[in-house]
Amino acid sequence: MQCSTSLKLIPVLILSLTLSACGGGPSDTPPMAPVKGVVTLDGKPLTTGTIQFTPDKDRGTTGRMALGGIKEDGTFELMGDGAQVGHHLVSIECYESSAFDPNQPVNQAPKSLIPLKYTDPKKSEITAQVQAGEENHFTFELKSKP
């Protein structure tokens, strides 16, 4: 039994239509915006660490989190395209680095250089609203004794 060429194309056409209806193209990507800023501890630049922007679902922002490293002068810039436009919960981590001690081969828990509340986006009480077409520059002033 022979199939005509047009009949052989029907499954390809159906597959193409199905895939195009599934989305996943650029129009499905939430808008992003560059984010940068400064983190201080007791008025002085935090000299190391990481910062994380987590979309605040309770305020209507969903999607992926955004991360950035904190430089020696306290400045940071989120990686990639920045953060999704919308409301975010912000957390910051900064740990003391220590040299490997061969007499203590088991890794010790790193010591946080900032209060632990800042490391949890739900407890840090730090929020940010990232806006499209705006300069998203934030200053986060941490306190040793919150």
Secondary structure, 3 states (H helix, E strand, C coil): CCCCHHHHHHHHHHHHHHHHHCCCCHHHCCCEECEEEEEEECCEECCCCEEEEEECHHHCCCCCCEEEEECCCCEEEECCCCEECEEEEEEEECECCCCCCCCCCCCCCCCECCCHHHHCCCCCCEEEEECCCCCEEEEEEECCCC
